[in-house]
Amino acid sequence: MRSYVKSTALALILLWLTLSAGCASNAPQTRSFQSMDTVMQLTVYGDESTTAAIEERITELDKKLSSTNVNSEIYRLNRDGSATLDELTADALEQSLSCCEASKGALDITVYPVVCEWGFISGDHHIPSQSTLNRLLKSVDYRRVKLRENTAELPKGTQIDLGATAKGFAADEARKLLLRDGCESAVLNLGGTVLAHGKKPDGSEWRIGIADPGNSADYMGTVSCADKITATSGSYERYFTGSDGKRYCHIIDPKSGMPADNGVESVTVISDSGVKSDSLSTALFVMGLDKATDYRRQRRDFELVILTSDKKALITPALAQSFQLKNEQYSKEVIRDW
């Protein structure tokens, strides 16, 4: 099993209108494949070679960035404590560390051993003792990861996982290939991280469905966007019920070592950057509603949808018109920018 700590379930459901087949130039190239522990779905209005190149690049990244693939560079780094990385892996690690810093540690790629202890990687779920968590938390600190050019070093006991940024990084790499080949219209569903490249060939924006926490096979609402990358993290994606009858989700707070439990069901981030959207959806989930909305007020370079356990859908002002509710159990509220 590959380790991508973010959910293997589809946190986003992609919606698009079927286009008329009357114009041959509008015929999309479609492709579906398994990578990064989920199903990837590509729809590219361009040459088949572009679609093939995107699949090849994502597959390549999967092999490099997995924490459990014994042949990956990240696995080797975790095992040996130091490794010389190739350019792509070093770039992914550098951007991940920058995201940790930007979130002030709400996202921390070194929380991986704690996630493993809870059984979210092996599937052997259990509630760790507080003494075990205390011991593991001593090695959780992204600032201790050293990256000099392409050489990475970890202190003893520290291991990393790039699951909170890998799909976003893959989306950014895919967009580079679309731009290289002059493709003006594509939508890529990378297992919950969605790249909406350009607009649909008919000139309208793509509609992205946000999963319903009560039924992740359905959606509770939609947003319209173009040239954006959307990512969601949710407590309903991967979890187990402990012997105490409580549900524990896979998103771990790096400060406490406990699964985040703060009344937030999911966080969706829409931005120009895949790494930003992917990482922030996790970081803001860990922060909780108040800190997440404060963070957004300080940095207004992304849009946000937060679903809460008391059935509120809180959205940033720019989404007031494009966000449409489907699940009537939720009430829509606009997050103030001040």
N, C-alpha and C positions, 0 to 999 in steps of 0.2 A: 504493500500500500504506500502510495506517495504521501508525503506530508504537505498539505496546504491547509493551514490552520483555519483560514476562512472556509465558509461552508462549501460542501460539494453539491448542495442543492441549488437549484436556480432561484436566486433571490430576486431576480427581475424576470418578468415575462415579456417577450418582445412582441409587439403588435404592429402590423403594417397592412395597409390595404393592398389587395391583389391588383396588380396593374394589368391593363389591357394588353393582350398579346398581339395587337394589330401592328405594332412597330417593332421590328426585329432588333433595333438598337437598344430597346428597353428590356430585352430578355436578360434576366440576371444569371450570373454564375453562382450556384449554390454548392455548399459543401458542409458536411457534418462529420466530426471526428472526436475521439476521446483524447483528452490531454488535461494536465493539471488536475487530475482526479474528478473531471466533470465532462460534460458534453459541450463541444464548441460548435456553433452554427454560424456559417459565413454566408452572406448574400452580397455579392459584388457586381455592380453594373459596370463591367469592364472585361478584360481579357482573362481567360482561364488561367494563364500563367501567373497572374497576380494572386488569384485565389490559392493556387498551389504554393506560391512563395510564402504567403501568410501562414498556411498550415505548416510548412517546413520550418519557418522561424519560430512559431509557437512550440512546436515539437522539440526543437533545439533548446529553447529556453526551459522547457519542462525537464529535460535531461540534465541541464546545468544547475537549476535552482532548487530541485527537490531535496528535502532534508533526509529522506529515507532511501533514496536510490543510491546504492553503494557506489555507483560510478559517477555520481554528481560531484561538482566542485564544492558545493555547500556541505555535503556529507563528509567529504575529505577534510574540509576545514574544521567541522565539528569533531571529527575523530582525532585529528592530529594537533589541533590547536593553532595551526598556521598553514597557509597554502598560497601558492601563486595562482591568481585567477586570470581567466581570459578577459578581454575587454568588456564583453556583454555582462558577465557575472559581476565584475568589479563595478560597473556602472549601476547595475541593479542594487548592489549592496550599498554603494555610496548614496543613492537616492533614498533607499530605505532608512539609512541612518539620519539623513536630513529630515525625513518625515517624523522620525522619533523625536528629534530635537524640536521641530516646529510644534509638536503636540505636547512638549514638556514631559515626555515619558508616558503619556496616556497610551500611546502605541510604543511598544518596546519589543524589538525582534528577539531579545535574549530571554523572553519569558517561555521559550520553547520547552525546557525541561519541566517546568511547572505544568504546562499543557499535557505533556507526556504522562506526568504523575497522575493526573486526573483520568487518564485512559482515553483521551480524545484522539490519540493517534493509533493506539493498538486496538481500541474497542473494548478493552478491559476496564470499564468504568468503575470508579470507586471514589469515595471521599477521603482525601489524604488527611493524616493527622496534622495538627497545628505545628508540631515539632518538625515534621517533614517539610512542610511549607516554609517554615522559618529557615531551615537549612538551605533549601533551594533558592529562596529569595535573596540570599547573600550573594548569589552569582548573577542576579538579574540587574543589569545596568548597561544599556546600549552604549554609554560613554566609555566603557572599558574596551569596546571593539576598536581595534586599530587597523586602519586601511591607509597604506602608503603606496601610492601609484597602484599597482596590481597585486600587492602583497598584503594579505589580511592576517591578523593575529588575534587570538582569543585567550583570555586568562583561563587558568585551570578551573574547570567546573562550568564554564560558560559555553552555551551552544545557541545557535540562531536558527530562525525559520523565517523565510520571506513570504509566507502565505498571505500576509495582509497587503502585500504590494505586487506580487508576481503577476496576477492577471492584469492589473493596471499597467505594469511595465510591458506586458505582452501587447496590450491595446495600443500603447504608444509606439511600440515597434511596428505593429501592423499598419498604423497610420502613416509611418514613414514610407512603407512599401506602397501604399495607395497613392501617396503624393509623388513618389518616384515614377510610378507608372502612369501618372496623369488621370487617375480615376477620380471622378467627381461625385460619385454616389455609391455608398455602401453602408451596410449595417452588420455589425459583428457582435454576436452574443457569446461572450467568453465565459459562460457559466455563471452569470450574475453580474458580470461587468460588461456593459454594452457600449460599443463605439458607434455613434451615429455620425457617419462621415458625410459632410455635405447635406443636401436635401434629397428627398426622393426624386426620381426622374420627372415627376409631374410638377415639381416645384414646391410641394408641401413638405412640412417638417415630419420627422419620424415621431411616432407615438410609442412611448415606453411604459409598460405596465409595471407597477410596484406590487410585489406579491402581498397577498392577504395573509397576515400572521396566523389566522385561524384556519387557513387552507392555502398552503403555499403553491398548490397547483392552479390556483385562481389568482386574480389580482383585485386589489381594493381601490385602485385609482390609477390614473395615467398622467404622464407629463409629455409635452411636445417639445422637441429640441432638434437642433441641427449643429453639426460640428462640435459635439460635446461627448463626454464620456461619463456614464452613469454607473454608480456602484452602490450596492446595499449590503449592510450587515444586520443580521437579525437573531434574536434569542431563540426563535422557533426553528432555526436551520439545522442545528446539531445540538442535542442535549440528551440527558438521561435523568431518570427519576431515582433518587437515592433511597436508601432504606428508611430514611426519615420522612419519606413521602414528598419531599421537595424536589422541584425540577432545577437542574443545574445546566446552564448553557456553556457552549465551548469558548465563548469570548471571555478571556481571563483578564482581570484587573492586575497589571504588573506590580502595583503597590501592595496589594493584599494577598495576591495569589489565589483569590477566590473568583468564581464566575461572576461577571457583572450582573447585578440585580438591583436596578434603580428605577423601575417603572417604565423603561423604554423597551419597546418591542422590536423596532427596527430603525435604522438611520440610512437614508439615501442621500448621496452627495452627487451633484452634477457640476462638472467643471471642464476646463480645457485640457486637463492633464489626467491620464489614466492613473498614474501613481498617486496623484493628489486625491482623486475621488476614492480610490481603493483604500488608501491608508486612513483618510479622514473618516470614512464610514465606520471603521473599527474604533479609531481614537475617540470620536464623538460619542459613540455608543458607550464606551467605558466612562467617559466624563459624566454622562447623565444629562438630563434636559437643561438644567440651569447653566451649567458650565459650557455645554455645547452651544447654546444660543448666545452666551456671552462671547465665546470664541468667534462665532460667526459675525457678531457685531464689530469685533476688532479687525477681522480679516474678511472683507466682503468680495473675495475673488472666487466664490463658489456659491451654488444654490443648494438648498437643504429641504428635505422632507423627514420629519420625525414622527413616528407612530408610537403612541403611548398605550399602556395597559388600560387606561381609563377611556380608550377609544377616541383620542384626539389625533388629528392629522395636522401637525404644525408645519407651515411652509414659509419660505422667504418671500418677500413682496414681489419679486420678479416672476414668481410662479403663480401668482394669484389668478391670472387669466388662463394659463395653459394647464394647470392642474385640475383634473376632473375626478370627483369621487364616484366610485361605483358602489362600494359597500356603505349602505346608509347608516350602519351602526356607528360610523365615525363622523365626527364633526370637524369641519375645516376651520383652522385658525391661522391668521397671518402673524408671523414672528415680527415684532417691531424691530426696526433698525436703530433704535436709540434706547 
